[in-house]
Amino acid sequence: MGGDRLTEVLDATYDCLTRYGVRRTTVDDIAGAMGVSRSAVYQYVRGKDDAVRRLAERLHTRALERARRAASAD
């Protein structure tokens, strides 16, 4: 379940970043988007910067996977 909840945190982080931008997004925003408390978010990430970093890693990994699939299709 921990992995699923982290996915929810990262999905909520993405939603908040697209809505409010990096500077204005807070952990409270992320928690609100999930319908949980701040402390619930802190169980999975250390703070907003950690959530943004993990989200960037996830997006990067997905982009690399798509590129590899596209390259192997040729």
N, CA, C and O atoms as a GROMACS GRO file, in nm:
protein
  296
    1MET      N    1   0.082  -0.120   0.000
    1MET     CA    2   0.000   0.000   0.000
    1MET      C    3   0.085   0.125   0.000
    1MET      O    4   0.044   0.228  -0.053
    2GLY      N    5   0.206   0.117   0.060
    2GLY     CA    6   0.290   0.235   0.065
    2GLY      C    7   0.322   0.291  -0.071
    2GLY      O    8   0.321   0.412  -0.091
    3GLY      N    9   0.352   0.202  -0.167
    3GLY     CA   10   0.380   0.248  -0.302
    3GLY      C   11   0.261   0.314  -0.366
    3GLY      O   12   0.274   0.413  -0.438
    4ASP      N   13   0.143   0.258  -0.341
    4ASP     CA   14   0.021   0.318  -0.396
    4ASP      C   15  -0.004   0.456  -0.338
    4ASP      O   16  -0.044   0.548  -0.410
    5ARG      N   17   0.020   0.471  -0.209
    5ARG     CA   18  -0.002   0.601  -0.145
    5ARG      C   19   0.101   0.702  -0.194
    5ARG      O   20   0.067   0.819  -0.214
    6LEU      N   21   0.225   0.659  -0.215
    6LEU     CA   22   0.325   0.749  -0.271
    6LEU      C   23   0.282   0.794  -0.410
    6LEU      O   24   0.299   0.910  -0.446
    7THR      N   25   0.227   0.703  -0.488
    7THR     CA   26   0.175   0.739  -0.620
    7THR      C   27   0.067   0.845  -0.608
    7THR      O   28   0.063   0.940  -0.686
    8GLU      N   29  -0.020   0.830  -0.509
    8GLU     CA   30  -0.125   0.930  -0.486
    8GLU      C   31  -0.064   1.065  -0.450
    8GLU      O   32  -0.111   1.169  -0.497
    9VAL      N   33   0.039   1.064  -0.366
    9VAL     CA   34   0.106   1.189  -0.328
    9VAL      C   35   0.165   1.256  -0.452
    9VAL      O   36   0.151   1.376  -0.471
   10LEU      N   37   0.232   1.178  -0.535
   10LEU     CA   38   0.295   1.234  -0.655
   10LEU      C   39   0.192   1.282  -0.755
   10LEU      O   40   0.212   1.384  -0.822
   11ASP      N   41   0.081   1.210  -0.768
   11ASP     CA   42  -0.027   1.255  -0.856
   11ASP      C   43  -0.085   1.387  -0.807
   11ASP      O   44  -0.111   1.478  -0.886
   12ALA      N   45  -0.106   1.397  -0.676
   12ALA     CA   46  -0.159   1.521  -0.618
   12ALA      C   47  -0.058   1.634  -0.634
   12ALA      O   48  -0.096   1.749  -0.659
   13THR      N   49   0.070   1.603  -0.619
   13THR     CA   50   0.174   1.704  -0.639
   13THR      C   51   0.170   1.757  -0.781
   13THR      O   52   0.177   1.878  -0.802
   14TYR      N   53   0.157   1.668  -0.877
   14TYR     CA   54   0.148   1.709  -1.018
   14TYR      C   55   0.028   1.800  -1.039
   14TYR      O   56   0.039   1.904  -1.104
   15ASP      N   57  -0.087   1.760  -0.986
   15ASP     CA   58  -0.208   1.842  -1.000
   15ASP      C   59  -0.189   1.981  -0.942
   15ASP      O   60  -0.226   2.081  -1.003
   16CYS      N   61  -0.130   1.988  -0.822
   16CYS     CA   62  -0.109   2.117  -0.757
   16CYS      C   63  -0.008   2.202  -0.833
   16CYS      O   64  -0.026   2.323  -0.847
   17LEU      N   65   0.098   2.140  -0.881
   17LEU     CA   66   0.198   2.216  -0.956
   17LEU      C   67   0.139   2.275  -1.083
   17LEU      O   68   0.171   2.388  -1.119
   18THR      N   69   0.055   2.199  -1.150
   18THR     CA   70  -0.005   2.252  -1.273
   18THR      C   71  -0.108   2.359  -1.242
   18THR      O   72  -0.131   2.449  -1.323
   19ARG      N   73  -0.170   2.351  -1.126
   19ARG     CA   74  -0.272   2.448  -1.087
   19ARG      C   75  -0.211   2.576  -1.028
   19ARG      O   76  -0.250   2.687  -1.065
   20TYR      N   77  -0.114   2.560  -0.936
   20TYR     CA   78  -0.062   2.674  -0.861
   20TYR      C   79   0.080   2.715  -0.899
   20TYR      O   80   0.121   2.827  -0.868
   21GLY      N   81   0.153   2.627  -0.964
   21GLY     CA   82   0.294   2.654  -0.992
   21GLY      C   83   0.382   2.606  -0.878
   21GLY      O   84   0.334   2.575  -0.769
   22VAL      N   85   0.511   2.600  -0.905
   22VAL     CA   86   0.606   2.547  -0.806
   22VAL      C   87   0.613   2.635  -0.683
   22VAL      O   88   0.609   2.585  -0.570
   23ARG      N   89   0.622   2.764  -0.701
   23ARG     CA   90   0.641   2.855  -0.588
   23ARG      C   91   0.521   2.858  -0.495
   23ARG      O   92   0.537   2.870  -0.373
   24ARG      N   93   0.401   2.849  -0.550
   24ARG     CA   94   0.281   2.864  -0.468
   24ARG      C   95   0.226   2.733  -0.412
   24ARG      O   96   0.143   2.735  -0.321
   25THR      N   97   0.271   2.622  -0.463
   25THR     CA   98   0.225   2.493  -0.412
   25THR      C   99   0.283   2.468  -0.273
   25THR      O  100   0.401   2.491  -0.249
   26THR      N  101   0.198   2.420  -0.182
   26THR     CA  102   0.241   2.387  -0.047
   26THR      C  103   0.204   2.242  -0.015
   26THR      O  104   0.126   2.179  -0.087
   27VAL      N  105   0.260   2.191   0.093
   27VAL     CA  106   0.222   2.058   0.139
   27VAL      C  107   0.074   2.057   0.175
   27VAL      O  108   0.006   1.956   0.156
   28ASP      N  109   0.023   2.168   0.228
   28ASP     CA  110  -0.120   2.177   0.257
   28ASP      C  111  -0.203   2.158   0.130
   28ASP      O  112  -0.306   2.092   0.132
   29ASP      N  113  -0.158   2.216   0.019
   29ASP     CA  114  -0.228   2.200  -0.109
   29ASP      C  115  -0.229   2.053  -0.151
   29ASP      O  116  -0.332   2.000  -0.193
   30ILE      N  117  -0.114   1.989  -0.138
   30ILE     CA  118  -0.103   1.848  -0.177
   30ILE      C  119  -0.195   1.763  -0.089
   30ILE      O  120  -0.267   1.677  -0.139
   31ALA      N  121  -0.191   1.788   0.041
   31ALA     CA  122  -0.277   1.713   0.133
   31ALA      C  123  -0.424   1.737   0.100
   31ALA      O  124  -0.504   1.644   0.100
   32GLY      N  125  -0.459   1.862   0.073
   32GLY     CA  126  -0.598   1.894   0.040
   32GLY      C  127  -0.644   1.825  -0.086
   32GLY      O  128  -0.758   1.779  -0.094
   33ALA      N  129  -0.556   1.817  -0.185
   33ALA     CA  130  -0.591   1.750  -0.310
   33ALA      C  131  -0.614   1.600  -0.288
   33ALA      O  132  -0.691   1.537  -0.361
   34MET      N  133  -0.548   1.546  -0.188
   34MET     CA  134  -0.564   1.405  -0.156
   34MET      C  135  -0.678   1.379  -0.058
   34MET      O  136  -0.727   1.267  -0.046
   35GLY      N  137  -0.719   1.484   0.013
   35GLY     CA  138  -0.820   1.467   0.117
   35GLY      C  139  -0.764   1.404   0.243
   35GLY      O  140  -0.834   1.332   0.314
   36VAL      N  141  -0.636   1.434   0.271
   36VAL     CA  142  -0.571   1.381   0.391
   36VAL      C  143  -0.505   1.496   0.467
   36VAL      O  144  -0.505   1.610   0.420
   37SER      N  145  -0.449   1.465   0.582
   37SER     CA  146  -0.380   1.566   0.661
   37SER      C  147  -0.236   1.584   0.612
   37SER      O  148  -0.183   1.501   0.539
   38ARG      N  149  -0.176   1.696   0.654
   38ARG     CA  150  -0.035   1.719   0.621
   38ARG      C  151   0.052   1.605   0.671
   38ARG      O  152   0.142   1.559   0.601
   39SER      N  153   0.024   1.559   0.793
   39SER     CA  154   0.107   1.452   0.851
   39SER      C  155   0.100   1.325   0.767
   39SER      O  156   0.198   1.250   0.762
   40ALA      N  157  -0.012   1.299   0.702
   40ALA     CA  158  -0.022   1.182   0.614
   40ALA      C  159   0.071   1.198   0.495
   40ALA      O  160   0.134   1.101   0.453
   41VAL      N  161   0.081   1.318   0.441
   41VAL     CA  162   0.172   1.342   0.329
   41VAL      C  163   0.316   1.323   0.374
   41VAL      O  164   0.398   1.266   0.302
   42TYR      N  165   0.348   1.372   0.496
   42TYR     CA  166   0.484   1.361   0.547
   42TYR      C  167   0.526   1.217   0.575
   42TYR      O  168   0.644   1.191   0.596
   43GLN      N  169   0.433   1.124   0.576
   43GLN     CA  170   0.470   0.983   0.592
   43GLN      C  171   0.537   0.929   0.465
   43GLN      O  172   0.606   0.828   0.470
   44TYR      N  173   0.516   0.998   0.353
   44TYR     CA  174   0.566   0.948   0.225
   44TYR      C  175   0.672   1.036   0.161
   44TYR      O  176   0.754   0.988   0.083
   45VAL      N  177   0.671   1.164   0.194
   45VAL     CA  178   0.774   1.257   0.143
   45VAL      C  179   0.817   1.348   0.258
   45VAL      O  180   0.742   1.369   0.353
   46ARG      N  181   0.937   1.402   0.247
   46ARG     CA  182   0.990   1.489   0.352
   46ARG      C  183   0.935   1.630   0.347
   46ARG      O  184   0.943   1.705   0.444
   47GLY      N  185   0.879   1.666   0.235
   47GLY     CA  186   0.824   1.800   0.217
   47GLY      C  187   0.797   1.825   0.070
   47GLY      O  188   0.806   1.734  -0.012
   48LYS      N  189   0.764   1.948   0.039
   48LYS     CA  190   0.731   1.982  -0.100
   48LYS      C  191   0.848   1.956  -0.193
   48LYS      O  192   0.830   1.899  -0.300
   49ASP      N  193   0.967   1.997  -0.154
   49ASP     CA  194   1.084   1.977  -0.241
   49ASP      C  195   1.108   1.830  -0.271
   49ASP      O  196   1.140   1.793  -0.384
   50ASP      N  197   1.091   1.745  -0.170
   50ASP     CA  198   1.108   1.602  -0.190
   50ASP      C  199   1.001   1.548  -0.284
   50ASP      O  200   1.029   1.466  -0.370
   51ALA      N  201   0.877   1.594  -0.267
   51ALA     CA  202   0.768   1.550  -0.355
   51ALA      C  203   0.795   1.592  -0.499
   51ALA      O  204   0.774   1.514  -0.591
   52VAL      N  205   0.843   1.714  -0.517
   52VAL     CA  206   0.872   1.763  -0.652
   52VAL      C  207   0.988   1.683  -0.713
   52VAL      O  208   0.984   1.648  -0.831
   53ARG      N  209   1.090   1.656  -0.633
   53ARG     CA  210   1.205   1.578  -0.682
   53ARG      C  211   1.161   1.437  -0.724
   53ARG      O  212   1.198   1.389  -0.830
   54ARG      N  213   1.082   1.373  -0.639
   54ARG     CA  214   1.034   1.238  -0.671
   54ARG      C  215   0.944   1.237  -0.794
   54ARG      O  216   0.948   1.145  -0.875
   55LEU      N  217   0.862   1.340  -0.806
   55LEU     CA  218   0.776   1.352  -0.924
   55LEU      C  219   0.861   1.368  -1.049
   55LEU      O  220   0.834   1.304  -1.151
   56ALA      N  221   0.964   1.452  -1.042
   56ALA     CA  222   1.053   1.471  -1.157
   56ALA      C  223   1.122   1.340  -1.194
   56ALA      O  224   1.136   1.308  -1.313
   57GLU      N  225   1.164   1.263  -1.094
   57GLU     CA  226   1.226   1.133  -1.121
   57GLU      C  227   1.128   1.040  -1.190
   57GLU      O  228   1.164   0.970  -1.285
   58ARG      N  229   1.003   1.039  -1.143
   58ARG     CA  230   0.902   0.952  -1.203
   58ARG      C  231   0.876   0.991  -1.348
   58ARG      O  232   0.869   0.905  -1.436
   59LEU      N  233   0.863   1.120  -1.374
   59LEU     CA  234   0.839   1.168  -1.510
   59LEU      C  235   0.957   1.136  -1.601
   59LEU      O  236   0.939   1.097  -1.716
   60HIS      N  237   1.078   1.152  -1.548
   60HIS     CA  238   1.200   1.121  -1.624
   60HIS      C  239   1.205   0.972  -1.658
   60HIS      O  240   1.235   0.935  -1.772
   61THR      N  241   1.176   0.888  -1.560
   61THR     CA  242   1.178   0.743  -1.582
   61THR      C  243   1.077   0.703  -1.689
   61THR      O  244   1.107   0.622  -1.776
   62ARG      N  245   0.958   0.760  -1.681
   62ARG     CA  246   0.855   0.729  -1.781
   62ARG      C  247   0.897   0.774  -1.921
   62ARG      O  248   0.873   0.704  -2.019
   63ALA      N  249   0.960   0.890  -1.929
   63ALA     CA  250   1.005   0.941  -2.059
   63ALA      C  251   1.113   0.849  -2.116
   63ALA      O  252   1.113   0.820  -2.236
   64LEU      N  253   1.205   0.804  -2.032
   64LEU     CA  254   1.310   0.712  -2.078
   64LEU      C  255   1.251   0.580  -2.126
   64LEU      O  256   1.295   0.525  -2.227
   65GLU      N  257   1.151   0.530  -2.053
   65GLU     CA  258   1.087   0.404  -2.094
   65GLU      C  259   1.021   0.420  -2.231
   65GLU      O  260   1.031   0.331  -2.316
   66ARG      N  261   0.952   0.531  -2.252
   66ARG     CA  262   0.888   0.555  -2.382
   66ARG      C  263   0.993   0.566  -2.492
   66ARG      O  264   0.973   0.513  -2.602
   67ALA      N  265   1.103   0.633  -2.464
   67ALA     CA  266   1.209   0.648  -2.564
   67ALA      C  267   1.271   0.512  -2.598
   67ALA      O  268   1.299   0.483  -2.714
   68ARG      N  269   1.291   0.429  -2.496
   68ARG     CA  270   1.348   0.295  -2.520
   68ARG      C  271   1.253   0.210  -2.605
   68ARG      O  272   1.297   0.141  -2.697
   69ARG      N  273   1.124   0.216  -2.574
   69ARG     CA  274   1.026   0.140  -2.653
   69ARG      C  275   1.023   0.190  -2.796
   69ARG      O  276   1.015   0.110  -2.890
   70ALA      N  277   1.029   0.321  -2.814
   70ALA     CA  278   1.027   0.377  -2.949
   70ALA      C  279   1.152   0.336  -3.026
   70ALA      O  280   1.145   0.304  -3.144
   71ALA      N  281   1.267   0.336  -2.958
   71ALA     CA  282   1.392   0.299  -3.024
   71ALA      C  283   1.393   0.151  -3.060
   71ALA      O  284   1.446   0.113  -3.165
   72SER      N  285   1.337   0.068  -2.975
   72SER     CA  286   1.338  -0.076  -3.003
   72SER      C  287   1.234  -0.114  -3.108
   72SER      O  288   1.241  -0.223  -3.166
   73ALA      N  289   1.138  -0.028  -3.133
   73ALA     CA  290   1.036  -0.056  -3.234
   73ALA      C  291   1.091  -0.039  -3.375
   73ALA      O  292   1.033  -0.089  -3.471
   74ASP      N  293   1.202   0.031  -3.387
   74ASP     CA  294   1.261   0.055  -3.520
   74ASP      C  295   1.335  -0.062  -3.573
   74ASP      O  296   1.390  -0.056  -3.683
   0.00000   0.00000   0.00000
